[in-house]
Amino acid sequence: MLVLWVSVVAATALAAPDPGAGGQRRGAAGVWPVAPNVVLVASDSFDGRLTFYPESQVVKLPFINFMKAHGTSFLNAYTNSPICCPSRAAMWSGLFTHLTESWNNFKGLDPNYTTWMDIMQKHGYQTQKFGKLDYTSGHHSISNRVEAWTRDVAFLLRQEGRPMVNLIPKKTKVRIMEEDWKNTDRAVNWLRKEASNYTQPFVLYLGLNLPHPYPSPSSGENFGSSTFHTSLYWLKKVSYDAIKIPKWLPLSEMHPVDYYSSYTKNCTGKFTEKEIKNIRAFYYAMCAETDAMLGEIILALHQLDLLQKTIVIYTSDHGELAMEHRQFYKMSMYEASAHVPLLIMGPRIKANLQVSNVVSLVDIYPTMLDIAGVPLPQNLSGYSLLPLSSETVKNEPEFRNLHPPWILSEFHGCNVNASTYMLRTNQWKYIAYSDGTSVLPQLFGQSTNGCPFEVKLLYLSSDPDELTNIATKFPEITYSLDQKLRSIINYPKVSASVHQYNKEEFLKWRRSVGQNYSNVIGNLRWHQDWLKKPRKYESAIDQWLNTHSNPKKNLNKS
């Protein structure tokens, strides 16, 4: 009876129209008599759980807390793809990843794609961008591209340096990420010298690299970014006593995709509790530095008397695992990786409001147009967030239920050897892989504040770390969620398309390097493993290229 009851609850929660279903897309246009300015600050790799209790107790984030007190915070905001370029492509296009085919960090939007900023400019907004954009095709390293294209090959190679920390032992050293601070200064100067003189509304975008880990040249040629780097000044903002040491499953019990990710991220070796705690502490300190740059923008708006005329939005492209699930980086649907911060404050935005609805980064596009009073296109994957946050939008069911009670996230890039799809509802997180049959799916119980919800089933209420996959324990719920996922995206077909794309792109690249192929591929980020058995790994690639379907890999084979 209990299983049946939970199944009914799940089915009821999913009974909502898909994006683009019949009916007019409604927003909150007309909320402001005079169009407000808009500032969007987007960081990289910021764990959204740090913006609410209890994770918010681990590090001091005064300006995020200011936004929470004076605006609306979304407790269950998610990336649509937990990696830089595809996530940002979703945010700038308002479309799910499979619709723009932003498969990896090399494959994003066309440089001439019409973004929400382009549309706002056409409707009278002055526009400016500073810092990290990373939503168009053609960027990131050769190694990053090849690792993504060859993720279906039957080999297992470490692609990253071991995660490590690096401390600047100065209590007065504030500006650690110099590039971000320079871009923050440029944005502040633009506000002072340009925006403050405009008679038209403006929209400003600031993209930050922090708190993304820093490059690790000590790991050798074609190094990745596995260094968590900060100073004593920022480390003092962290409460060491509040740092949680994440629980890990034994390597033999990990989901096969997680094992592949952990291995390729160089995390399957031994780590002391001190190492893990330091990595997490340094990461939190990097988040504190990020918060300070957000603060520079807020303070400048206040000093220029623009704060009361400006909508300020803060978010991130994805989170950071920081050694949860024996991994760092992102590329995962676990909370640390997929959960992002999303805060909005400004004129006619409700203050001190916490919204529990599940939302995602594709909602940024329609929200921006809604602020500008621009009619929302019918083809968007996202929904305006103003009906959930504006003071003046009617509190009626037809307004409050505009956003469906689920979000979609998908991943097709490096460090994960199967296309991954997450359907997140208020009650459940369902994760499907590849064709839906060759890799075991995952199911976790969730609550509307981001932590597993309390029901009478012990293994749901006692699994905040998402270590217990209950997909086989609840086959009816798993089936129902899978059917819902398939109604949103034909994920087996998408997985097959990505598989074919990877082969085609790899072949193009191999032809482009010609006779230097063996030398180039052997000296990418995986070179320390590759050069031990180069012929073996080249042979594995040849076998993959000659296989018409996804090969069944032995994940323990190196």
N, C-alpha and C positions, 0 to 999 in steps of 0.2 A: 504493500500500500504506500509506503514512504517513497519508494522509487517512482511509483505512478504519480504521486503528488508532485514530486520535483519535476517530473517530465511535463506535467500539465503547466506548471509555473514557467518552465523554459519555453514551451510552445507559445504560451500567451505573450511572453516578453518579446518573442520574435515576430509577432503578428503586426508587421508595419510595412508600409509601401517601400519599394526599392527606389534608389535615386532615379529620377527621370520618369517615375510612374505618373499616371494620369493626374491632372490637376495642376493648377498654377503654382510655380515656386514663389512662396511668399517670404518677404523679409520685413524689415522694420523701417523702410525708407520713409522719410518725412519726420523722423524723430527730432531732428535739429532744425530750427528756423534758419540758421546760418551753418553752412557745412563746416564741420570741425577739421582741424589739422589731424594728421595721423602720424605716429612714430611707431615703427616696428623694429624691435631689437631681437635678433635671432642668434643664439649662441650655438655651440657645437657640443654634443655629448653631455648634456645636463640632465641628470636623473630627476624626473618630474616629482618623485616622491619626496624630495627635499623641500618642497613648497608646502607641505602639510604635515601634521603630527602623525606619528612620532619621529619620523626621520628628520624633521625640521629642527629637532633639538641638538643635532650633532654638529652644526656649524652656524655661525652668525651670518645672516643674510638680511641686513637692515632694509635694503631697498626693495627686495622681493616682499618683505613683510610690510613695507609701506604700501606697495601695490595691493597686497591682500586687504589691508585695512581700508583703503580708499577705492577699491574696485572689486571686480568679480574674479574669483579664481576657479578654474575648472579642475576638479579633483581627479577626473578620469580622462585625461587627454593623451592621445597616442600618435606616434608616428605612423605614416602609411607605408613606410619601408625603412627598417632600421639600419640605414647607411647614408652617407652624406648626400651624394648627388641625386639618387632616386627620391629620397625624402624631400629634398628641396624642390625637385621638379614637381612633386605633388602639391607642395605649398604654393608654388608660383603659378601652377596651371589650374588648380582646383579639381584635378582628375586623378583617379587611382593609377597606380604604377603600370598595370597591364594595359591601360588605355593609351598611355603615352609611350609605352614600351621602353621605359627608363630602367633597363635591366641591371645596370651596375654603375660603378663610379665613372666609367668611360662613356656610358650610353645614357644621356639625359634628354633634355628638350633641344629642339633646333634653336640656334642663336637668335633667330628672328621670330620666335614664338611670341604671341601676344599674351602678356601677363596682366595681372590685375593692376599693376602700376602703369602699364601702357594705357589701359582703359581709363584709369583715373586721370591721367594726363590729358586724354582726349576730352574729358569732361571738366576741364578747368583747373585741375590741381597742378601746382608746381611740384616737381619730383626730384629726388636725389637719392643716390645709393653710395654707401661706403662699406668697405670691408669684404668679407667672404660672401660670394654669391653661390657658385658651384651648383648650378642647376642645368647647365647646358652640356652637350656632348664634347668629347675630345680632350678631357683633362685627366689628371692623376697619372701615376707612374705606369711604365710598361709592365712592370712586375705585377702591379695591382690588376691590370687588365688580363694578363695571361693566367694569373691565379683564378680569376673569375671564369674565364673561358674553359679552363681545364679541370674544373671542380668535379666533373663526371669521370675523370680518368681514374683507373684502379691503382692509385698509389697514394701514399700518405707522407707528406713532407712538411716540416716546420717552416712556416712562412714569415714568422715574426721573431724579434728579439724577446728574450725573457722579460716580463714586466719588472720594472725596477723604479727606484726613487732617486731623486737628486735634489739636494738641499743647498740653497744659498744661505749661509749662516750669518745673515744680517737682519737684525730686528727692524731696521729702517728701510730695507729694500722693498719698495711697493710695486714698481712697474717691472714685472717679470716677463710677461708676454708683450714685448715692445711693439710688435706689429698691431696688435689689438688696441693698445693704448694710442698709437699714432692715428688709427682710424677713428677711435673715439674722439680724440682731439679735433680731427678734421670735421667730424659731425657736429661737435659743439661749436666750432668756429663758423660753420655754415649756418647754424641756428642764429648765432649772434650777428653775423655780417650780412646774411642773405635773407633767411626765412623771416626774421623779425621785421623786415621792411616790406614784405609782400602784402598786397591787398587781396590776393587770392589765397585760398587754403593750400597747404603743402602736405606732402607725404614724404617722410624720411625713412629710409631703411639703413640699419647698421648691422652688419654680419660679423660675429666674433668667432675666432678659432677656439678659444677657451670654452670649457675645460677639457678639450681634446688632449690626449697625451702628446708629448713632444717626441721629435725624432730621436732615434737611438743609434748614433753612428758607431758606438762601441760594438754593435752586433755585426759589423762588417759591411762589405759592399752591398749596395742596394738595400740599405737598412729600412726598417719600418719605423713606427712611432709607438714605442712601448715604455717611454720614460714619463713618470709623474714628477713634475718639477715645480718647486715653489721656494719661498723664503720663510724665515722664522716669523716675519711680520704676518703673513697669512696663516701660517700654521697655528699661531696663537688664537685664531678665530675658531679653531676646531676643538670640540670637547672630546678628548681621547676616551674618557670613561663611557661616553655614549656610543662609541663605535662598535658596531656589531660584527663579530667574526662569522661570516656565512658558513652554513653547513654544506658539506659536499657529499655527494654519493660516491661510493667506491668506483673506480674507473670501470670495473667489470659490470656495474649496474647502470651506467649512464645510458641515456638514449643514444643510439648510434650516431645521430647527427650531432649531438652535443659532444660526443667523444671526438669526432672528426674536427669540430671547431676548437675544442680544447687542445688537441694535438697540434693543429696547424698554427694556433696562437702561442705555441710553446709553453703551455701551462700544465702539462701532464707530469712534470717533475715534482720534486718535493719542495714545499714552501713552509717555512716556520710561521707560527702564529704572529710573531713580530713582523715578519715580512708582509703578511697579508694586512695587518692592521696599519702598517706604515703606508702601503699602497693606497688604502682607503682614506687615511688621514690626509695624504698629499692631494688626493683627488678632491676631497672636500675643501681643502685650502684653495685649490684652483677654482672651485665654484665660488668661494668668497671673493676672489679677485674678479671673477666675472660679474658678480653682483655689484662690485664697486664701479665698474664701467657703466652698467645700467644706471647706477646712481648719478654718474656724471651727466647723463642725458636728462634725467629727471630734475636735477638741480639747475641745469642750464635753462630748461623750460620754466622752472619756477622763477628764476632771477629775471627772465625776460617777460614775465607776466603772460606766458603762453600756456602754462600748465592747465588752467581752467578752460582753455579753448582747444585742447589737444587730447585725442584718444591715444593712449600709450598701450602697446601690446608687447608682452615679452613671451618668447617661446624658444624651443630648441629643435634641431632636426631629429634628434634621437637621444637616448640616454647613454649610460656607461655602466658596464657590468662590475667593474672594479673588484674583480675576483669572486663575484657570485657565480655559482655554477662552474667553478674552476676555470673562469675565463676573464679576460679584460676586453676592451673595445665594446662593440655592439653586435650587429648581425644576428640577433636573437629575439625571440618573442617573449622572453621572460621580462618581468616588470622593470628591472633595472635598465634594460636595453630599450624597451619599447615605450615606456611611460615617459611623457614629456611634460615640462611645465607649460602652462598657458594661463596668463593673467591679463586682464584688460581693466584699465581705469580711465576716467576722463569725464567730460560733461555728459550728464544723463545716464551714466553707467552706475548700476547699483553698487553701493559701498559695502564692504565687509560681507559679501555674498559668496558662499561656496556652492557651486553647482556640481551635482553628482552625476549628471547625464554623461554617457560616453560620447566623446567628440574626438576629432582628429585634425591633422594639419590641412587636409583638403578643405576644411571649413574656413580657413583664412581667406581664400579667394572670394567667396560670396560675402563674407563679413566685410571685407574692404569695399566691395562694390556697394553693399548695403549702407555703409557709413557715408559713402559719396552720393547716395540717392540714385544709384544707377540700377535699372531693372536687372534682375538676376537671370542669366541664361538658363535654359531648360536642361542643358546637357551636362551640367556640373555634377561631380560626385559628392561635393560637399554642400553644407547648409550654413546659412548665416547664423552666427552666434548671438546676434543682437536680441532675438526673441527670448533668449535665456538670460540676458544680462542688462538690458535696457530698462530704465525706470518708467519709460512712457509706453512701452508695449503692453497691450492689454494682457492681463493674467487670465486668459481664457484657454480652454483645452486645445483649440485649433491652433493657437499660437505656441503653446508650451510643448506640443507634441509634434512640431514640425520636423525635428531631428529624429531619425529612426533610432531605435534602442540598440544599435550595434555599430561597430566600426570594423573596417577591413584594413589589415596590414599584410604586406607580402614582401618576400625577399628572394632575390635571384643572383646575388653576387658572390664574392670570394669568402673563404673560410667556412662555408656551409655547402655540403655536397648534395643538396636537394632543394628545389624550389619550395619555399615555405609560405604558408598562408594562415593568418590568424583571424578568427571571428571572435571579437570581444563583445559580450553583452553585459548587462548589469549583473547577471548571475554567473556567467561562465566565460572561460577562455578556452576556445577550441583551436588546436593547431593541426593542420593537415600538411602533408608533404607529397611532393612529386605527383604521381598519378593517383594517389589516394589509396593504393593497395600495397605497393612495394615497401613502404616505410610506415611503421606504426604511428598513428596519430596520438595526440596528447590532449588531455582534458583536465582542467583545474577549476575548482570552485572559486568564484570571485564575489566581492561585495562592491557596493557603489562608492566606497572610499578608497578602492584600490587594493584592499587586503581581502583574503579569503573570507567569505561570509559565514555567519554562524547558523548552522543548521544542526539537526540532531545527529548527523553523521560525523563521527569523530575525525575521520581522515580528511574531511573538508575543512572543518573549523581549526584543525591543528596543523595546517600545511601552509603557513605564510611564506615559506621559501620555495614553493612550487617544486617540491621534490617527489611528490607522489602522483603519478599519472593514473587517473581513475577512469580512463576511456573504456577499458574492458569491464570495469565494475558497473558502468552505467551504459550499456549498449543502446538503450532506447534514446537516451539524451544525446549520445554520440552520433547516432544516426540522424536524429532531428537537426542537430547543429550542422552536420555535414550536408544535409539536404538544403538547408538555408544558405550555407556557403556556396554550394553549387548553383543556387538561384541567383547569386550575386556575380559569381565568376565561374566560368568553366575551367576550373584550375588544372585538370589533367591536360586539357588542350593548351593552356598557357604554358605549362611545364614543358610540353613537347616543343612548343615554339621557341622557348628559351634554349632548350637543348640543341635545336637545329641552328639557332643564331650563334651559340657558342662555337660550334664546329666551323661554321662559315667564317666567323671573325678570326678564329685561330688560324685557319688555312690562309686567309688573306695576309695575316701578319707574318706567318712562316714564309710565304712567298716573298714578302717585302724585305726580309733580312737575308734571303738567299743562302749563299755558302757559309755565312757567319751564324747560321741558325743554332748549331750545336753549342757554339761558344756563348752566344747571347742567352739562350734559355738555361744553360747551366750556371749562369752567373746572376740570376735574378735573386730575389730575397730568400729563396729556398736553397741557395747554393751550398750551404754547409751540409745538407743532406744529399742534394742532387749529385754533387761531385764524388760521392762515395760509390755510386753505381749509375753513372750517366747513361750507359747503353740500355740498362734495364728500364729506366724511366722514359727514354725516348721510344723504346719498344712499346711500352704501355700506352703512350700517346698514339702511336701508329695503330695499335689494336682498337683504341677508342674511336679513331677517325674512320675505321673500316666497319664499325658496328652500327647497325641501323637503329637500334633501340638503346635505352640506357643500360649500361653494363651493371651487373650486380657485383658490387665491390666488397672485397674483404677488408674491412676498415682497420683491422689489426696488422695488415700487411704493409711493410715499409720497404 
